[in-house]
């Protein structure tokens, strides 16, 4: 049973940067693949980025490739998402979750997420 808490969201102008964090409790994250998802008002939740248990492999949605970087620090039980060159269309609530390898499908409980708002 893994409890996930996202933080670090906020309001930024287009072209700016922001880093969101996901801290786990209950169990260590060292044996879990992790991913970030986001959901904008009126839209379905979508995949953003994923990282394997040891950080050896990362994968990004085309919409964020080259701008976002996912990383993890297993000693701190934390996963990060560094977001650069932000666009208004990046505005959403960002969530993290444990995921399967290959299809990156979430299987854990969802946290509250953290709001990211990008102004134009």
Protein Blocks (a to p, Z undefined) as FASTA:
>chain_A
ZZdddehiacddehiacddddddehiacklpccddddddehiacddfbdcdfkopaccdd
fklgokaccdddfknopacdddehiafklgccdddddddehjlpafbdcdebjaddddZZ
